[in-house]
Amino acid sequence: MKKFIIAALIMISSLSATAQVNTDRVMMIGKNALYFEDYVLAIQYFNQVITAKPYLADPYYFRAMAKFMLDDFKGAEEDASDCLLRNPYYTAAYQLRGAARQNQEKYDLAATDYQRSLEFFPEDRITLVNMGIVNIEMEQHEVAEKFFDVLLRRFPDYTPGYLTRAQMYLELNDTTNAMADLNKAIEIDPYTSQSFSARGLLYFQQKDYNKALADLDEAIRLDPYFNGNYINRGLVKYNLNDLRGAMADYDRVIEMDENNLIARFNRGLLRAQVADNNRAIRDFDKVIELEPENTIAYLNRAVLKNEIGNKAGALDDLNVVLRAHPEYFTGYYMRSQLKRDLNDLRGAENDYMLARTEESRARKVATENPEPFKRAGEEGESKDTREETDQNIDKFNLLVVAGDESSQKSKYQRQSRGKVQNMNAPVELEPRFVLTYYESEYEVRRPVYFSETMERANNELDLTWILKVTTLEAPLNELQIQTHFRSIGNYSRRLEGEPGNAALYFGRGMDFMLVQDYENALKDINRVLELNPDMLVAHFARAVVRSKQLEYDRLQEESLMMDKGSVIDLPELANIPGKLKLPEISTKSIEYEEILKEYEEIIRLNPEFIYAYYNRAEIFSLEKDYRAAIADYTKAIELEPQFAEAYFNRGISRLSIGETAPGLDDLRKAGELGIVQSYSIIKRMQ
């Protein structure tokens, strides 16, 4: 969804574009790269425009956006400021600079930018939310509450507003109002896992464990791949004396993320409770490996090593703890006993005296100022967990609650024009296959599809890099960008001597496509096909270039900048069991006619080229001709029975026309083949 957000910003900002002919094309290519999330490449193009015409505001704004998406918040702030120097009425730049400053914790400056943006658009929801957040960060809670009141009065069904205000109330220990806001958020939108997660945690803190369990179950049903909910559900089950269930939840987290510190720590404590000491030690070994300064883990491991008779190992761990916490008198008592067991009587006596001294000092402090110790005692009686940030060594044996970094939300749901967290993520079709030299890795291994056509093309064209067909096209880094610019120059020089060499035109066309210069890429591919009309890989490259060009051109013309036919909204999917609110009537348009003809020609040249069927089916889906899409996906699966992406997209297409059972079967097969989001959709449908 990030792509659509960028598209919206490009559309808003382009209204004031003043680029002339010599910079217009470079700006357009840069926006192409930005839209397709190739941020480093986009910056290169905007640099060229800024060098040529440093007085223009647009290239600074778009370069700021690219830097923001790369988490270069300082650079984004500087570029947005340069944009505003050139055009102080550039509203989107205020929003972007505010977001960049907010991420650098410059809250007062961020508030100034958001306020300026609200002067132009006083009812912008995201800016109102961010104004609330920055005022919370500045501890101006009354001001923040006023912004939330304005927001929710104007947009009474805006779920993120209720969730963010609930977080503010929780910070103020106003659990009544926090619960009211969370209830309202769930009433408005019962398909957002974050709402159930937050309310479940609140029920847990109120010791209403059964309600907490129900909410966390629902949060996991809606989002089965988020670790924090499993961690907190494990805590709930622990308090319900379901140790086996708690252990299973921590096992699940570690299966998904073997380096999850909280799950490792909590599982270590649970294993210690059931006397599974050796495996508990292994969990704490992992925690210490990942976080060598975690003295609480050292202390737990010391206790466990002592229990299994590893006195020397326990002593080493206690030494680490006491170097970090020289006031921890309990540790000296423990070490004194260990030294006694190891026949170090003098050391044992010294530690015993140290323990007595530190204990006496602690009692004196407690007598002079008992209030903090009283509060700590009350907290210890009422809670058997600790926050991840709470490093009190006395709480070494308490389970940890999943907090900010382990949760699907930050302390407050940060939202900005530059990087919006989609509260209710839609289900998208797996993307089209494209030609490239660079492929990102899949999160989960998927089948590899052999193509004789691609193998022959790589052998015959003698390209510098191996040509690949993939749905995960990797963005270029700076070195790769410069390499392909040089390659374009090399091909151009060679073509002066060999103007009839189709392979050289194809190689240069690929370079142009990778640097998002689709106009020149199309010219070179057209020349290839003039010289060799039956080169299948060139037909495929031309179809891919035209699809990318069309996708970007459409966002310049449409107010929504997205084709809703490619997205199925989950609330709709959940509201009508087994049937979606999507029309079966085809809405064919002339926009895709040339691309469809290209795929027909590819299929004529090679009826077994599975990517042509798959990509053509994607176009049919965009046109809402789901039955035609299903037919093409089916043909692709007949040719390649392990075609994971085709199973997934056919499943979505079948759900779109009410064929629930076969649609779910397709999604199950896709999940089996490595497309993990299949299981989320299956659970929601069931």
N, C-alpha and C positions, 0 to 999 in steps of 0.2 A: 504493500500500500504506500510505501515511501514514494514510489514513482508518481503516484497520483497527487500527492501533496506538493512535490516539486513542480508538477505540471500546473497546479493551481497558482502557485507563486509566480511561475513564468508568465502565465496569462495575465495576472494582475499587473505585474511590473511592465509587461510589454506595451501596455496602453500608452506609456509615456516615452516609448523608444524613439530616438532621433538619429539612429545610425544611418550614415550615408552609404552609397553603393560599395565603396571600397572596404568598409568594415561590416556591412550588413551580413555578408556571407559568412565571415569568420564568427560573428556573434551567433548566427543561426547554428553553425556547427557546434559551437560551445554549448548552446542550449540543448542541442541534441544529446551531447555527451552528459550533460547534467541530468536530463530527463531519464536517460538510460543508466543513471547511477555510476557513470564513469567519471568520478569527481576529479581525479588527478589530471586526466586528459582535458576536462572542462577548464581547469585552472590554466593550462597551457594556452588554450585559445583565448581566454579572457586577458591573459597577459599580453598577447599580441595586439588586441584592440586597445588596451590601456597604453601600450607603448606608442601606437600610431596616433591615438586621440585621447590623451589623458584628461581632457576636459569633459568627457562623457560620464554620466552617472551610472548608466546601466551596467557596464562591465564590472564596476566595483561592487555593485549589488550582487550580481550573479556569482562573482568570485567569492564574495562573503558567504553566499549560500553554500557553495561547494566546500569551503573551509569549515563551515559549521557542521556539515554532514560528515566531515572527517574528524570532528571533535577538536578542531583548532579554533577554540572559542575566542582567544585573543586576536588571532588573525582575522576572524570573522567580524569582531568588533571594530577593528581598525579599518577594514574595507567598507563596512557599513557607514562608518563616520566619514570616510572619504566620499562615499556616495552622497551623503547628506550635505556635505560642503558644496557639492556641485548642484544639488537639487534638494533644498530643505523641505519640500512638500512631497517627498518620496515616502509615502506612508508605510509601504512594506519594509523599508529599510529601518524604520523605527521599531517595528515588531521584531525584525531579525536581530537588530542590535540589542534590544531588550532581552531577547532569549539568550544571546551570547553572554551578556553581562550577568544574567541570572545564573548561568552555568559556571561563572567565575565567582559567584557569591558577592557580586557588586549590586546588592539589592536596592540601594537607594537610587543608583543610576538606572537600573533596570526599571524601577517604578516610574522614573521620569520619562523614559522612552515609551512605556506602555500608556502613560497618561497622555502623552502627545499623540499616540496612535488613536486613543479613544476620542480625542478631539475631532478626528476625521471620521471615525466609525464608532460611535458611542455604544453600539449594541453588538460589538464583536465578542462572541462568547469566549473564545480562547484567551483573548487579551484580558477579559474580566476575570477569568480563572487565575491567570498569571498575576494579575494585580493583587488578588487575594493571597496568593502564595508568597509573593515577595513581602507583603505586609506581615504575614505570619512569621517569616524568617527574621524580620526586623522587630518581632514581638509587639507589633501594633495590631493586636487581635481585634479591637473594636473597629478599626478602619477596615481590616480584612473582612469582618462580618458584614459591614455595609456593602462592600463590593459583591459578596455572595448574595446578599438580599436583593440587590439590583439585578444580578444575573438571574436568580431563580424566580424573581417576579416577572421578568421579561421572557424567560425560557423555563417554565415550570416543569418541563419534562426532560431537562438536560441532566442526565445521570452523572457525568463527571463533576458537575457542580456540587451535587449532594455528597459524593464520595470525598471530594477534597475538603468540604466544610466539615464532614464527619471526622476527618483526620485532625483538623484544627481543634474540634471539641475534645477529642481524645487527648490531645496535648494539654488541654486545659482541665483534664480530669472531669469533664462534663459528659459522663457516660449516657445520661438521659437523652440529651440532644443528639449525641453521636448515634445512639441506637435509632432515634427517630429518623435521622437522615439516611441511615443504612437501610432501614425498613422501606423508606420512600424510594430509594434507588432500586431496590429489588422489586417493589411494586410496579415501577415504571418499566424496568427492563430485567426480567427474570433470567436472562441468558448471558449475563456478564459474571464470570467466575470471581472477579476481584471483589464484587459486592458481598458474595457469600463468604469469601475468605476473610474479609475484614470483620463481618458480623460474627463469624465463627470464632475468631480470635477474641472478640469482645465477650462473647458468651463464655469462652474459656477463662478469661480473666475474672469473670463474675462467678466462676465455678459451676456454671450451668452446663455440665459436660455433655449431657444427651443432646441438647440443642446445638452445642458447638460441633458435636460429631455429625449431626444431620447437615449443618451448613458446610462443613469441610468436605463431606461426602459429595454434596452437590457441586461445590467448587471444583473438585477433582473430576467429576463427571463432565463438567463443561470444559475443563482444560486439564487433560490427563498427563500433560508433559511438564507441568510446573512443579519444581521440587519443594518449594516452601510449604505448600499445602499438605504434602505427605509428612513433612517434619512436624508440623503443628498437629496434624491428626494423630501422629505417633504420641505426642504429649497428652492429647485427650484420652487416647486408649490407655496410656500408662495410668492416668488418674482414674480410669474406670477398671483398673486391675486387669486389663487385657494385654499382658506383656507379650504374648505371641503376636497379637495384631500390631502392637507398636513396633516390634522387631521386624515384622514383615514390611511395614511402611519404610523403615530406615533401610532395609535391604533393597527396596524398590528404588529409593533415591540413589543409592550407591551403584545400582545397576545402570542407572541413567548417567550418573556423574560420580565416578570413583574417587574424585578429589573433593567431594563435598565435605567441608570441615564439620559442619554442625551434625550431619547424619553420622559421620564417623565417630564424633565425640559422644553423641547420645547413644549410639549402638554400643560403644565401649562401656558406658555406664550400665546399660541394661544387661550386657553380657556379664559384667562384674556382679550384678545383683543375683544372677542365676548361677554364679560360681563357674562361669565359662571363662576362667581367668586368662588362659593362653590366647584365646581369640580376642579377648578384650584388650590384651597388651598389643596385639597386632593392629587393632584399630587406633590405639593411642600412638603407636609407632608411626602410623600414616599421618596422623594429625601433626605430630612433631616434625615429620619430614616436610610437610607442607607449610608449617608455621613454627619455625625453630624457637621463637621467643614465647611460645605458649606455655607458661609456667604451670598453669592449671592442669594441662595434660601431663606434664612431667610429674606433678604431685600424684595424680591418679595412677600413673604408671609405676611410681615408686611404691604405692600401697599394694598394687597387684604383684609386683616383683617380690615384695616382702612375703606375700601370702604363698607364693609358689617356691619360696626358699632361696631366691636369688638376692641375697643380702647385699652383695657388692654392687649389683646393678641398681638396687633400690637406693643405696647410699649415694651413688653417682647422681641419680635423678634428684634426690633431696638437696644435694650440694647446689645444683642449678637453681632450685626453688629458693633456697635461703640466700644465695647471692643476690637474687632479684628482690627478695622480701626479707630483709634482715630483722624486721620487727615481728615476724610470724613465729610466736613462741611455741605454738603447737608443733611446728616443724622441728624445732630444737628438741622437744621431748621425743619426737619420733626418731630423730637422728641419734639421740642419746641411747635409745634402746637398741638401734641397729648396731652402733659401735660396741655396745656391751655384748651383743650376740657375736660380734666379730673379734671379741677379746681385746678391744681397744678401750681399756677401763679408764685411762686418763682422759682420752677424748670424750668418752661417755660422760665423765664427771664434769668436764668443761661445758659440754652442751647442756647438761642438766642445770648448771648454774646460770648459763646464758638464758635458758628458758625461764627460770625463776625471775631473773632480772627483767626480761621483757614483759612477762606476765604482770609483775608488780607495777611496771611503768604504765601498762595498759589499764590496770585497775585504777591507778591514780588519775589518769586522764578521764576515765569513765565517771569517777566520783565528782571531779570538778565540773564536768560538762556531760551530764547523763543523757541529754535529749537525743543526740545522734545515735547512741547505742540503743536507746529505747525504741526509736523508729526502726533501726535495723533488726531488733528482736521481733517487733511486730511483723515486719516484712517477712522475716524468716518463718514465722508461725503461719502466715497466710499464703505463702508462695513456696512451691517446691521447684521452681524454675528460675533461670536468670536470663537476662538479655545477653546477646552475643557480645555487646560492648562492655558488659559488666565484668571486669577482671578482678573482682574481690576474691582473694585467695581462700577466704573462709567459705566460699560457695563452690569449692572445687568439685563437690559431688552432686551438683544440681544439673538437671537437664536444661538444654539451651533452647529458647524460643527462636524460631526463624524470624529474623528482623529485616532490616532494609535491603541488604544486598541479596538475601535469599528469597525475597518476596517478589511477586510480579509487579509490584509498585515500589516506587521510592517512598521516602517519608511522606512526600506529597507527590501527587501525580503531575510531573512536570509536563506541560504542554506548551508548544510554541509553533509558530508558522514553519520553522525550519525542520522540526523533527517531532511529529505528532505521534503520541502513543494511541493506537487504535483500540478503543475500549471494547469494541465488539467486532473482532476481526472477521472479515468475510472469508468464505471458502473460494479459492481461485483455482481455475484450471491449471494444470501443469503447463508451463510455457511451451512455445513452439521450439523446434529444433533449428539451430543456426549453424552456419559454417564459421569456424574460428581456428586459431592456433592455440588458444588458451582456455583452459577449463577449470572451474572451481571444483573442489572436492564435495561430494555428497556427504551429508551428516551420517547417513546409514548407507552401507554398500548396496548398490543396485546391480542388476545384470548388465553385462557389456554386450552390445549388439554388433555382430560382425557384418560388415558391408563390403562385398566384393567391389562395388562401384567406387567406394572411397579408397580402398587399397590400390586399385588400378590408377585412380587419379593421382595419388601420392607418388606412385612409381613413374607415371608418364609426364607429369607436369614439372618434376624436379624442383619443387619449391624449397626455400631455405628452411621452413618449419613444417612440421607434420600437420596436415589438414585434418580437423576433427569436426564431427557433428555432435552437438550437445544442446541440452536445455539450460545448462549452467555456464553461460559465457562469462569468463573472468574479466574484470576491468583491467586495463593496462596500467602498469606502474610507470614512473617517469622515465626510467631507462628504456623500457619497451616502447614508449611513445617516441622517444628520440630515434631509436633503432628503426622504427617503421617509417619515420619521416626520411631518414637516410636511404632506406630501401626504396622508397618512392623515387628519389633522385637517381638511384642506381638503375632502376628499371627504365626510367625515362631516357637515360643516356644509352642504354642498350637498345631501346626501341628505335632510336635514331638510325642505327645500323641495321636493324631487323624489323622493319615496320609491318611485316606480315606474320610475326611470331605470336600466335594466340596464347601460348603459355606465359609469355612476358606480360601481355595485357591482363591475363587472369591474375598473375602474381601482384601486379600493381593495383588491380581492382580490389584484391583482398586487403592490401595495405590501406587503401582509401577507406574501405568499409570499417576496418579496425579503428581508424582515427576519426570515425563518424562523418566522413566527407562523402555522403551518399550520392550526391550529384555526380562527382567525378567517378565514384565506384560504378555507378550505373552506366556511364559512358564507356568505361573500359570493358565491362561485362558485355554490353551490347556489341562492342567491336569483336570480342571473342566469338560471339555467336554468329556474327557476319562471316568470320573466317572459318568457323567450325560449328555449323547449325545443330549438330547432333551431340555436342559435349554436354552430357547430363549434369555434371557438377556445376557448369556455368548457368544452366537453366535454374538449378536449385539456388545458386548464389543470387541470381537476379530476383527470384521470388522472395528471398529473405530480405534483400535490400529494399525492394518495393514495400514489403510489409512494415519494415522499420520506418521508412520514409512516410508511409501513410499514417502510421500510428502517431508519429510526431506532428504531422500536418494537421491531423484532426484535432489535436489539443489546442491548436491555434484558432480553430474555428468554433469549437463547442464550449459552451459555458461550463460544463461539468468536467471537461477534459478526460473523460473515461467512457469506455463502451460498457454500459451496464450489463450487456449480454454475456460478458466474460466473468461476471461475478454473481454468486448466489449468496444472498444475505441470510445469515444463520437464524435471525429471529423468524423470518418467513419459513425457513426450513423446519423450525421447531414448532411453529404455531399450527401447521397443518400436517399431521402425521401422514407420511407416505406421499405427500403431494406438495409441490411448490407453486408459488404464485408467479409462474413464468409462462408466457404464451407459447403455444405450439405452432402458431402461424409464422411462417417464414417471413422475414423482413429483408429479403435480398436487396442489395444495393449495387450500383455500378462501380462503387469504389473498389470492390474486390475482384471485379470481372477479369482484369488482366492477370492478376495473381492466380486466380483459379485456372485460367487457360494455361498458365505456366506449369502448374502441377499436373494438368491433364497431359501436357506434352511430355513431362517427365515420366508419367505412368505409361505413356505410349512407348517411350524409349526403353523403359525397364519396368515392367509390371510388378516386379518384386522389390522395388525401392520403398521400404516401409515408411521412411520419413515424409514422402510426398503424401501418402494417405493420412498420416498423423497431422501434418500441418494443414492439409486441406480440411480435415475435420475441425480443426480449431477455427477456421474461417466460417464453416457452417454453424458452429456454436455461437460465434459472434453475431451471426445473422439470425440466431434463434431457430435455425433449421436443425433441430436436435436429432431428428430421425436420419437425416443425411449424414450428420456427424457420427451417429452410432454405427451406421453402415461402414463408414471409412475406418473407424476405430476397430470394428470387427474384422475387416479385411487385414489391417495391420497386425492384429493379434493372430490371425490365421497364418500369416507369414512368419511371425516371431512370437511364439507362445509365451515367452517370458517378458513381454513388452509392458513393463510396469506402468509407464506414463499413460499408455493407451488404456489399460484397465482402469486407472484412476479417472481419466477424463470421460471414459464411457460410462463409468459409474455415476459421475456427476450429471452427465447428459440424461441418463435413464431416470435419475431422481427428478430431473427437471420436467419430465413428462409423466410423472406419477408411477413409473415402473420401479417401485420401491425394492421388492425382493431381489430382482436381478441386479439392480443398482448397488445394493449393499453387498451382494456376492462379488461384484467387480471391485468394490472398495476393499473387501477382505483380501482378495488376491493381490491388489496393489500394495496393501500393507505388508503382506507376506513377502513381497518382492522388494520392500525397502522404502515405500512412501509412507512415512510414519503418521502424517496428518490424517490418513484414512481412518485410523482408529478413533480419532476425535469426532469425526463426522458420524461414524457408525454409532458411537455412544449417544450422540445427540439425537439421532433418528430413532434409536431404540428406547 
